[in-house]
């Protein structure tokens, strides 16, 4: 049997959280032939990776490496840009090796951006955390995007998916080991994380915009989705 990382994410997420997702109709198509797409997610703690990968898997979007011998209908695989620090820990290293993770080094992300761009050119679905780090705001609102995220958005539809608030699951900081450890102590009282998939920004909506204007439109799309998740009043 082929070992998959997705069920591990799902098991961890169920142990410490109760996710509530709405806006599923706005998610990318499960049909791989539907073409390239970029999904953007806000980042507030190491735990949001676990919660979001599990929530997306439940909707048929899998971070696992493509199936050997072809996949059964009903799900689509994606690649996700994630910190190369995942490779520093035995368990997360194994999960990354068995998934569509594109490691992003701390020194520069050029190689990762090129890998992500190649995936998009090949018609794949790519997931990124456009803020690039965990310098979280007080209320957890999405922050300014790294320039590379806007560059990846050229010529493809962008799907904003926001959550509030994974910081309740761990310490909310960049220390992955500490955050995961704190979260696992809370398995007796799973925390609620609200997720909302906002309306996509189509490629033609960005045509003709200068880089700054394009980034403003994209940042606003993720911030708008987050405001709905943060409000606690999720549309049906």
N, C-alpha and C positions, 0 to 999 in steps of 0.2 A: 504493500500500500504506500502511496506517495505521501510523505509527511508534509503537512501544510501549516503555515503560520497563522492563517486566519482563525481557525478554531481556538488557538491559544489566546489571541486577542479577545475573542468572544467570551471565553471562559473567565479571563481576568476582569473584563468589563462587567459581566454579570455578578461577579463576586463583590464588587465595591460600588456599583452604580445602578441607577434606574434611568435609562435614557428615554426621552420622549421626543420623537422626531415628527416633524410636519413639513409639508412642501415637497413631498416625494415626487410629485408630478413635474417638478422643476429639475430633477436630477438628470444626468446624461442618459441617453438611450443605452439599453443593455445589448443592443445589436452592435457587434464589433465593426460591422460594415458601415455604420453611421458616420464614421470619420473622426478625425482628431478633435479632442476637447481638453480644456484645462479646467480643473476644479481647484478652487482656492478655499482654505480653511484658516480661521483665526487660531492663534496659539497662546495658551495661558499657562500650561503646565505639561510636564512629561506625560501625565495621565490622559490628556486629551487625545493623544495619538492612539492609545488603547481604545478609548471610548468611541472615537470617530471611525477607526478601522472596523470595529465590531458593528457599529450602526450602519455603515455603508455595506458591509457584508450581508446584513439582514435584508438589504434592498437589492441584492444581487450584484453588487460591485465589490469585487474581490481583489485584495492586495497580493494574494498568492501568485507564485510564478505560474505561467500558462500550463494547462493540463498536458500531461504526456499522452500523445496519441489523439489529441483533440478534446474539446470540452462539450459537455451536454448543453443544450439550450437553457436559457434562463439566468445566465450570469455573464458578466464581462470582467475581464481583468484590467487592472490599472497599475501604473508605476507611480511611486511616491518619492519625492525628494525629502530626505531626512538626514539629520546630523550623522556624520561619520563616527561619532562617539558610540553609536550602537554597536560598532565593531569591537569595542573595548571590553564588552561583557559577554561571557560565554553564552548565556541564554539568548540575549538580544542579537548576538552575532549569528547564531543559528537561525533565528527567525528572519533576519535580514537576508541571509544566504538563500532562504527558501521562499523569498517573496520578490516583489517588484521594486525593492528599495533602490533608489539612486543615492549613494552616500555623498554628502556635502561636507567637504573639509573646512576646518575653521580658518585656514590661511586664505583661501579664495575658493569661489564656487564655480570657476570657469569650466572645469571638466564636467561638473554636474549639470550646469546649464546646457552645455553642448549635448550631453547624453539625453537630457529632457527634450531638447529641440529635435534631436534625431528621432525620438519616439513620436513626437507630434507629427513630424514630416511623414512618418510611416503610418499615420492614421490612428495612433494609440491614444488612450486616455491617460493624462498625467495629473497627479495631485500634488499641490505645493502649499507650503505655509509661507505666504508672501512677506510676512513681517520679518522672517529670517532668524528670530531669536526669541528669548523669553523675558524681555524687559517690559514686564506687564504694567499696564496702567492701573490705577486704583480700582476702577470699576470693571476692568477686564475688556474694555472696548477695543476693537481692532486699531492697530497703529499704522503708521506710514509704511508703505511697501518698499522693499528693496528694489532697486532699478531693474535688476535681472528678471523679476517677476513680471513686470510690465512688458519687457522685451519678449518673453515667452508667449504673452497674450496676443501677439500680432498674428492676425489671419485665422484665429480659431475662436470658437465660442468659449466664454468663460462662465463657469458655474460657481457662484458663491454659496458656501455652506458654513453657517456660523453656529457656535454653541455658547451656552452660558450655564454653569460656570464650573469647569473642571478643577478649578483651584480648591474646591471643597474636598477633593479626593486625596490631595497630598499637601505638600508644603508650598506649592505654587511657585517654586523657584527652579533654577536650572540644574540643581543637583539631582540627577536622575535616580541614583541609588536611594537617596533619602526620601524623595517624593514617592517612589514606588513602595518603599518600606512603610511609610506613614499611611499610604492608601490601603495597604493590605491589613493594617490593624483595624480598619473600619468595616470589615466584611459583615459585622453583625448589624450595621445600620447603613445600608447602601444609600448613597447620596443621589439626588435628582440632578441630571444634566439635561437641559433643554436644547434641542437642535432644530434649526430651521434652514431649509434649502430655498434660497431666494431665486428670483427670476434671473435667467442667464443674460449675460451681455453678449449679444451676437456680434460677429466680426464686422458686419457692415455698420454697426453703431459706432465703431471706433475709427472707421475709415476717414482719412483727411484730418484727423486730430493731431496736434503736436504732442510730443512725449509727455509734457506736463499735464495737458488736458486729458490725455488718455489715462494717465495714472489716477487723476481725480475721479474720473468716471468709474474706474475699476475699484478704487478704494471705497467710494460711496456705495457700490453694490454690496460689498461685504459688510460694511457698517450698517446698511439698512437691514440686511438679514439678521445681523447681531441684535439690533434694537428690538426686533420682533421676538427673538429668542430670550432676550434679557427681560422683556416686558412680562413674560409668563403667560401671555394671551396668544397662543399659537393658533393660526387659522386651521380649520379642519381640512 
